[in-house]
Amino acid sequence: MISLVVLAAGKSTRMKENKLLVNVDGETVIERVVKTAIRSKVDEVVVVLGYEAEKIRDRIPALKCKIAVNDRYEKGQSESVKVGLSAISRDAEALMIQPADVALIDAQSVNRVIDQYRRSKRRIVIASHQNESGHPILLDRSLFPEVSNIDEDSLGLKAVISRHRTEIDYVDVGTENVLIDIDTQDDFEKYFRKPTVRPTG
């Protein structure tokens, strides 16, 4: 089985509000991201919360996902990755990592990473576009011990990927959405807000 971990513990320091709770077309960003993950071929979705955990939890109570809380979220993303890893099924053959602020990822892109993993049997498969690597990142079960020992001081997940760079399969998913972080108000305006069409005449 394939487990996908959504990293949703950060503080949104570059926004005036928690970006995961911003409403876009009738639903919050966190709802959008989790629903997309659930629609994909993954077998389970784990959402790692931290900052304003209860507010975010309240937005996704009816969604078929597992919640894990990272009480050490201020120490960086590595802590959330480890909390997510500890929360996935013991039967998981691979772990997918997706930061919640890479919010434009579609289910098809997730599926392409999974399909490539099944075909290639590579230990790491990463969604990419035009030679740029993005998310999600898939890691084979054989790497779980290394992932469980990452920390921010030693570059976290990047260090694991670097050590195994000859074993990576990059999958061009055909869209830049796998590269785009929604970090600022400008990002929201650019990618989510549709321009208003004024009537002429």
RAQUI-V21194 format. One record per backbone hydrogen bond with DSSP energy under -0.5 kcal/mol. CO is the residue of the C=O (numbers start at 1). NH is the residue of the N-H. E is the energy in kcal/mol with one decimal. If there is no record, write none. Layout:
BEGIN
co	nh	e
CO	NH	E
CO	NH	E
END
This chain:
BEGIN
co	nh	e
1	93	-3.1
1	94	-1.1
2	43	-2.5
2	44	-1.3
3	96	-3.2
4	6	-0.6
4	46	-2.8
5	7	-0.6
5	98	-2.6
6	8	-0.8
6	48	-2.9
7	100	-2.8
8	50	-0.6
9	51	-2.2
12	15	-1.9
17	19	-0.7
18	21	-1.9
19	22	-1.1
20	30	-2.3
22	29	-1.3
24	27	-1.3
27	24	-3.4
28	32	-2.3
29	33	-2.5
30	34	-2.4
31	35	-2.6
32	36	-2.0
33	37	-2.1
34	38	-2.4
35	39	-2.0
36	40	-0.8
37	40	-0.8
44	4	-2.6
45	66	-3.0
46	6	-3.1
46	48	-0.6
47	49	-0.7
47	68	-2.6
48	8	-2.3
49	70	-3.6
50	53	-1.4
51	50	-0.6
52	56	-2.0
53	57	-2.9
54	58	-2.1
56	59	-1.5
56	60	-0.6
57	60	-1.2
60	63	-0.9
63	65	-2.1
66	47	-3.2
68	49	-3.0
69	71	-0.8
70	73	-1.0
72	75	-2.2
73	76	-1.7
76	79	-1.0
76	80	-0.7
77	81	-2.2
78	82	-2.2
79	83	-2.2
80	84	-2.6
81	85	-2.5
82	86	-2.1
83	87	-0.9
84	87	-0.7
84	88	-1.0
85	88	-0.6
89	92	-1.5
93	141	-2.4
94	3	-2.2
95	139	-3.1
96	5	-3.5
97	136	-0.6
97	137	-1.8
98	7	-2.2
99	102	-1.8
101	103	-1.5
101	182	-3.1
102	105	-1.0
106	109	-0.5
106	110	-1.5
107	111	-2.6
108	112	-2.1
109	113	-1.6
110	114	-2.0
111	115	-3.0
112	116	-2.1
113	117	-2.1
114	118	-2.3
115	119	-1.9
116	120	-3.2
117	121	-2.2
123	140	-3.1
124	169	-2.4
125	138	-3.3
126	171	-2.7
127	134	-3.3
128	173	-2.2
129	132	-1.3
132	129	-2.3
136	127	-2.1
137	97	-2.7
138	125	-2.0
139	95	-2.7
140	143	-2.4
141	144	-1.8
143	147	-2.3
144	148	-2.4
146	149	-1.3
147	150	-1.5
151	154	-1.0
151	156	-2.6
152	155	-1.8
155	158	-1.4
155	159	-0.5
156	159	-1.1
156	160	-0.9
157	161	-2.4
158	162	-2.5
159	163	-2.2
160	164	-1.3
162	165	-1.4
164	167	-2.3
165	168	-1.0
167	124	-1.2
168	170	-0.5
169	126	-2.3
170	172	-0.6
171	128	-3.0
171	173	-0.8
175	178	-0.9
176	179	-2.4
176	180	-0.6
177	180	-0.6
178	135	-1.9
179	181	-0.6
181	183	-1.0
184	188	-1.8
185	189	-2.4
186	190	-2.4
187	191	-2.7
188	192	-2.5
188	193	-1.5
192	194	-0.7
196	198	-0.7
END
